[in-house]
Amino acid sequence: METETATISWSAAASAPGIAYDYYYSPTNTAPTTTGTGSVANTVVTKALSGLDPATTYYYWVRSDCDGTDKSSW
């Protein structure tokens, strides 16, 4: 099966989160309620995604992870 890649990006927070940015992506336009798909360092504002289904629209959300338990909303 053929898969596709994409890169998501977002604007940095006014002050960088303490730990990371969590991200979540899905073909369903419904924000997650708890966990994300993954995370990147607090200095990174892009993420390359792979293994995506062709001809499928994906939606993504990003939140700040301040200390492992204190996180912004999606």
Contacts in CASP RR format, 6 or more apart in sequence:
PFRMAT RR
TARGET T0000
AUTHOR 0000-0000-0000
METHOD contacts of the structure
MODEL  1
METETATISWSAAASAPGIAYDYYYSPTNTAPTTTGTGSVANTVVTKALS
GLDPATTYYYWVRSDCDGTDKSSW
2 54 0 8 1.000
3 50 0 8 1.000
3 51 0 8 1.000
3 52 0 8 1.000
3 53 0 8 1.000
3 54 0 8 1.000
4 50 0 8 1.000
4 51 0 8 1.000
4 52 0 8 1.000
4 53 0 8 1.000
4 54 0 8 1.000
5 48 0 8 1.000
5 49 0 8 1.000
5 50 0 8 1.000
5 51 0 8 1.000
5 52 0 8 1.000
6 48 0 8 1.000
6 49 0 8 1.000
6 52 0 8 1.000
6 58 0 8 1.000
7 46 0 8 1.000
7 47 0 8 1.000
7 48 0 8 1.000
7 49 0 8 1.000
8 23 0 8 1.000
8 25 0 8 1.000
8 46 0 8 1.000
8 47 0 8 1.000
8 49 0 8 1.000
8 60 0 8 1.000
8 62 0 8 1.000
9 45 0 8 1.000
9 46 0 8 1.000
9 47 0 8 1.000
10 21 0 8 1.000
10 45 0 8 1.000
10 46 0 8 1.000
10 62 0 8 1.000
11 45 0 8 1.000
12 45 0 8 1.000
13 64 0 8 1.000
16 42 0 8 1.000
16 43 0 8 1.000
17 42 0 8 1.000
17 64 0 8 1.000
17 65 0 8 1.000
17 66 0 8 1.000
17 72 0 8 1.000
18 42 0 8 1.000
18 64 0 8 1.000
18 65 0 8 1.000
18 66 0 8 1.000
18 67 0 8 1.000
19 39 0 8 1.000
19 42 0 8 1.000
19 65 0 8 1.000
19 66 0 8 1.000
19 67 0 8 1.000
19 68 0 8 1.000
20 39 0 8 1.000
20 40 0 8 1.000
20 41 0 8 1.000
20 42 0 8 1.000
20 65 0 8 1.000
21 39 0 8 1.000
21 40 0 8 1.000
21 41 0 8 1.000
21 42 0 8 1.000
21 44 0 8 1.000
21 45 0 8 1.000
21 62 0 8 1.000
21 63 0 8 1.000
21 64 0 8 1.000
21 65 0 8 1.000
22 36 0 8 1.000
22 38 0 8 1.000
22 39 0 8 1.000
22 62 0 8 1.000
22 63 0 8 1.000
22 64 0 8 1.000
22 65 0 8 1.000
22 71 0 8 1.000
23 36 0 8 1.000
23 37 0 8 1.000
23 38 0 8 1.000
23 39 0 8 1.000
23 40 0 8 1.000
23 47 0 8 1.000
23 60 0 8 1.000
23 61 0 8 1.000
23 62 0 8 1.000
24 31 0 8 1.000
24 32 0 8 1.000
24 35 0 8 1.000
24 36 0 8 1.000
24 37 0 8 1.000
24 38 0 8 1.000
24 60 0 8 1.000
24 61 0 8 1.000
24 62 0 8 1.000
24 74 0 8 1.000
25 37 0 8 1.000
25 49 0 8 1.000
25 58 0 8 1.000
25 59 0 8 1.000
25 60 0 8 1.000
25 61 0 8 1.000
26 32 0 8 1.000
26 58 0 8 1.000
26 59 0 8 1.000
26 60 0 8 1.000
27 53 0 8 1.000
27 56 0 8 1.000
27 57 0 8 1.000
27 58 0 8 1.000
27 59 0 8 1.000
28 59 0 8 1.000
29 59 0 8 1.000
31 61 0 8 1.000
31 74 0 8 1.000
32 61 0 8 1.000
32 74 0 8 1.000
39 65 0 8 1.000
40 46 0 8 1.000
40 47 0 8 1.000
42 64 0 8 1.000
42 65 0 8 1.000
49 58 0 8 1.000
52 58 0 8 1.000
61 74 0 8 1.000
62 74 0 8 1.000
63 71 0 8 1.000
63 72 0 8 1.000
63 73 0 8 1.000
63 74 0 8 1.000
64 71 0 8 1.000
64 72 0 8 1.000
65 71 0 8 1.000
66 72 0 8 1.000
END
